[in-house]
Amino acid sequence: MFDPSALVGRAQSGVLGLSPYEAGKPIAELQRQYGVKDVIKLASNESPLGPSPLAKAAITRVLDELAIYPDGNGYELKQALSSHLGVDISQLTLGNGSNDILELVARAFLGPGRNAVYADHAFAIYAMATRATGAEGRSVAAHPGGHAQPYGHDLAAMAAAVDDQTTVIFVANPNNPTGTWCTRAELLAFLDAVPSQVAVVLDEAYFEYVDEAEYPDGMSLLSKYSNLIVTRTFSKAYGLAALRVGYAVSHSAVADLLNRVRQPFNVNHLAQVAAVAALADQNHLAKACEINRAGLKQLNDGLRGMGFRPIPSVGNFLTFRIPHAAAIYDALLRQGVIVRPVWNYGLVDSLRISVGLAEQNDRALIALKRARQEVGQT
């Protein structure tokens, strides 16, 4: 019988050391596991409002075109993004979600003998994409728990970790799973300190949700910093997570490199037409952000009322420390409420809860109270 161990052993060492990415538990899986029928998922930072009606209508109109390959260059979507963002079409790279863009950056700039810098408690894909290329990942200690941005990026420390072998730095603003963020002044000081030959990936997956006066718009910095790559997604505030469509904006020379390693047809036709329609419906986006602001306050007030101290967040989720988090997580599942454990991010005994509709948030808070009673917490 064939023994795969010899072949597996020849895989790149960085790949051998990886564990598969663990997504939030799907609703159907929970229903199979525990037989729970009425389930709400507040685990993956999805929009509870869902996609724009314009996006759904656009998908319906092109269903008869499923046998035809999508536009590999994404011309119409790039034109819409160019107009919406005020950037040249040559600066755009489309991705199968912004996660795809992170992989493209790793393929283009990383490899054996090189390293990437990112923060502790940052999005797991940064480390995975780095190590899969054979490059070294350098995870820099985050701010301490007592900081104004607890467990958030320490940009000065990240800049200090750069050496001659560093080719990429990943910065999430705001960060997942902490929800913390850096100001324009902090980001500018950081970018000024980073050598121009080091690519800085500014991951703005939750950009649309942020309502802070000092929060920087990465797009406004592209003309000054040619090594900056700004990534965004339609998966969060635009409610198109199932379609997987994201994009990067960078200097046109950098975009050209990313497009060289991009897979053909990496953004499907339904995703492209839905994203174009979603961009045209800014009223729907504004409503999604309004629901999120109210829901974030609702969850924050509810958690604090139970004695928790959530990490201050400007995203669409809250992370909080809770004793016996694993038992609490399981007790919530049995009540049909899916949240997200984040101890794999180095946040011990912590859970992350996404903002849902008001009634979903209420149900989650009630379920949490019941779960604490079940595990003997007061």
Buried (B, 14 or more C-beta within 10 A) or exposed (E): EEEEEEEEEEEEEBEEEEEEEEEBBBBEEBBEEBEBEEBBBBBBBBBBBBBBEBBBEBBEEBEEEEEEEBBEBBEEBBEBBBEEBEBEBBBBBBBBBBBBBBBBBBBBBBEEEBBBBBBBBBBBBBBBBBBBBBBBBBBBEBBEEEEEBBBBBBBEBBBEBBEEEBBBBBBBBBBBBBBBBBBBEBBBBBBEEBEEEBBBBBBBBBBBBBEEEEBBEBBEBBEEBEBBBBBBBBBBBBBBBEBBBBBBBBBEEBBEBBBEBBEEBBBBBBBBBBBBBBBBBEEBBEEBBEBBBBBBEBBBEBBEEEEBEBBBBBBBBBBBBBEBBEBBBBBBBBBBBBBBBBEEBEBEBBBBBBBBBEEBBBBBBEBBBBBBEBBEBE
